[in-house]
Amino acid sequence: MSCDEKQRLTILYNAAAERFAACVYEVNQVRGHTSKNEYDRVRAVADDARNSRNAARLSLEQHKKDHRC
């Protein structure tokens, strides 16, 4: 039996992880090829994406712990 909430949280986590990976790629692409201000902006976006990914992972893990699924 599948838990709908766990499935929803897994989808959100996967999307957040993919977004973070794309942001990290972009940071690596602009490093050394753009202004410091632009690099800092891209890096801040990546930091936000990392925080979102971590929050999604924690939500999923907390659900699994609470719901035992």
Phi, psi and omega in degrees: 000134182262141177267119182299320181293319178297319179297317179298314180294326177294318177297316178297318179297314181299318178296317179295322179293320178295319179297317179298316179299319179295321179293319178298318177301315180297319177302315180294329179288323184272343181302122178081359183236012183211175179290160178298320179299317180293318178300315179299322178295313180295321179295321178295321177297317178296320178297318177297319179296321178296316179297320178295318178298316180297320179295319179295320178296317179296320178298317178296313180296320179295320178298314180298322179292313183289321188264349180057046178234000000 
